[in-house]
Amino acid sequence: MNESVDKIIRKITGELRIIIEKESGRDKEYSELLLDYIAKMNENIQKKNFDNSQIEEYISKIKGNYLHSEKSPYLGEYAQELIDVLSASLINVKINLEELMEKHNIKSVSSLERQLKMKNLYISRQTLQRLSQNIGVEKMNLSTIIKLKKFFNCSLDDLFTIT
């Protein structure tokens, strides 16, 4: 997940803790429930134990339980902030490696690795294999991007599709 999600979670959990200390009754109860839910969600985020469908599930649960509830007006504000940040994290980056390989008549990852190596643009076969399956695309390092752009003589728009 990105820094903005972590930052908003820390902000909201801090504010909820203050409310829990000061309030009683319904506000305190609903604040504790939201705080508990955020803690569980954040634990999965920190463990990188999530995917887009789980993020969508978090968004759905937050919408259903907190966004438009009459439980407490500030919970709706916090819920909307969480939804906005989580929704932004759903942006998908896809590498167009297979399309570029096809365009350049490269039939396999092994062949791509050999051709890259011949041009002094080494990228490991394991990395290329993972990228061809769109695994770890969001964590690609800059040197890998530059090597692929140089090899395929393409733009970033040609190399990636963002949805």
Contacts in CASP RR format, 6 or more apart in sequence:
PFRMAT RR
TARGET T0000
AUTHOR 0000-0000-0000
METHOD contacts of the structure
MODEL  1
MNESVDKIIRKITGELRIIIEKESGRDKEYSELLLDYIAKMNENIQKKNF
DNSQIEEYISKIKGNYLHSEKSPYLGEYAQELIDVLSASLINVKINLEEL
MEKHNIKSVSSLERQLKMKNLYISRQTLQRLSQNIGVEKMNLSTIIKLKK
FFNCSLDDLFTIT
1 45 0 8 1.000
1 50 0 8 1.000
1 89 0 8 1.000
2 88 0 8 1.000
2 89 0 8 1.000
4 85 0 8 1.000
4 88 0 8 1.000
5 45 0 8 1.000
5 85 0 8 1.000
5 86 0 8 1.000
5 89 0 8 1.000
6 45 0 8 1.000
8 81 0 8 1.000
8 82 0 8 1.000
8 85 0 8 1.000
9 38 0 8 1.000
9 41 0 8 1.000
9 42 0 8 1.000
9 45 0 8 1.000
9 82 0 8 1.000
11 81 0 8 1.000
12 38 0 8 1.000
12 78 0 8 1.000
12 81 0 8 1.000
12 82 0 8 1.000
13 35 0 8 1.000
13 38 0 8 1.000
13 39 0 8 1.000
13 42 0 8 1.000
15 78 0 8 1.000
16 31 0 8 1.000
16 34 0 8 1.000
16 35 0 8 1.000
16 38 0 8 1.000
16 78 0 8 1.000
17 35 0 8 1.000
19 27 0 8 1.000
19 28 0 8 1.000
19 31 0 8 1.000
19 74 0 8 1.000
20 28 0 8 1.000
20 31 0 8 1.000
20 32 0 8 1.000
20 35 0 8 1.000
23 31 0 8 1.000
26 71 0 8 1.000
26 72 0 8 1.000
27 71 0 8 1.000
27 72 0 8 1.000
30 66 0 8 1.000
30 69 0 8 1.000
30 71 0 8 1.000
30 72 0 8 1.000
30 75 0 8 1.000
31 72 0 8 1.000
31 75 0 8 1.000
33 65 0 8 1.000
34 65 0 8 1.000
34 66 0 8 1.000
34 75 0 8 1.000
34 78 0 8 1.000
34 79 0 8 1.000
37 61 0 8 1.000
37 62 0 8 1.000
37 65 0 8 1.000
38 82 0 8 1.000
41 58 0 8 1.000
44 50 0 8 1.000
44 54 0 8 1.000
52 90 0 8 1.000
52 92 0 8 1.000
55 86 0 8 1.000
55 89 0 8 1.000
55 90 0 8 1.000
56 90 0 8 1.000
58 82 0 8 1.000
58 86 0 8 1.000
59 83 0 8 1.000
59 86 0 8 1.000
59 87 0 8 1.000
62 79 0 8 1.000
62 82 0 8 1.000
62 83 0 8 1.000
62 86 0 8 1.000
63 79 0 8 1.000
63 83 0 8 1.000
65 79 0 8 1.000
66 75 0 8 1.000
66 76 0 8 1.000
66 78 0 8 1.000
66 79 0 8 1.000
67 76 0 8 1.000
67 79 0 8 1.000
67 80 0 8 1.000
67 83 0 8 1.000
68 76 0 8 1.000
69 75 0 8 1.000
69 76 0 8 1.000
91 162 0 8 1.000
91 163 0 8 1.000
92 162 0 8 1.000
92 163 0 8 1.000
93 137 0 8 1.000
93 138 0 8 1.000
93 160 0 8 1.000
93 161 0 8 1.000
93 162 0 8 1.000
94 134 0 8 1.000
94 137 0 8 1.000
94 160 0 8 1.000
94 161 0 8 1.000
94 162 0 8 1.000
94 163 0 8 1.000
95 131 0 8 1.000
95 134 0 8 1.000
95 137 0 8 1.000
95 140 0 8 1.000
95 159 0 8 1.000
95 160 0 8 1.000
96 158 0 8 1.000
96 159 0 8 1.000
96 160 0 8 1.000
96 161 0 8 1.000
97 128 0 8 1.000
97 131 0 8 1.000
97 132 0 8 1.000
97 148 0 8 1.000
98 132 0 8 1.000
100 148 0 8 1.000
100 152 0 8 1.000
100 154 0 8 1.000
100 158 0 8 1.000
100 159 0 8 1.000
101 107 0 8 1.000
101 112 0 8 1.000
101 132 0 8 1.000
103 152 0 8 1.000
104 152 0 8 1.000
106 112 0 8 1.000
106 115 0 8 1.000
109 125 0 8 1.000
109 128 0 8 1.000
109 129 0 8 1.000
109 132 0 8 1.000
110 125 0 8 1.000
112 128 0 8 1.000
113 123 0 8 1.000
113 124 0 8 1.000
113 125 0 8 1.000
113 128 0 8 1.000
115 151 0 8 1.000
116 122 0 8 1.000
116 123 0 8 1.000
116 128 0 8 1.000
116 147 0 8 1.000
116 151 0 8 1.000
119 150 0 8 1.000
119 151 0 8 1.000
121 147 0 8 1.000
121 150 0 8 1.000
121 151 0 8 1.000
122 147 0 8 1.000
123 144 0 8 1.000
123 147 0 8 1.000
123 148 0 8 1.000
127 144 0 8 1.000
130 136 0 8 1.000
131 137 0 8 1.000
131 140 0 8 1.000
131 144 0 8 1.000
137 160 0 8 1.000
145 156 0 8 1.000
145 159 0 8 1.000
148 154 0 8 1.000
148 159 0 8 1.000
149 155 0 8 1.000
149 156 0 8 1.000
149 159 0 8 1.000
152 158 0 8 1.000
152 159 0 8 1.000
END
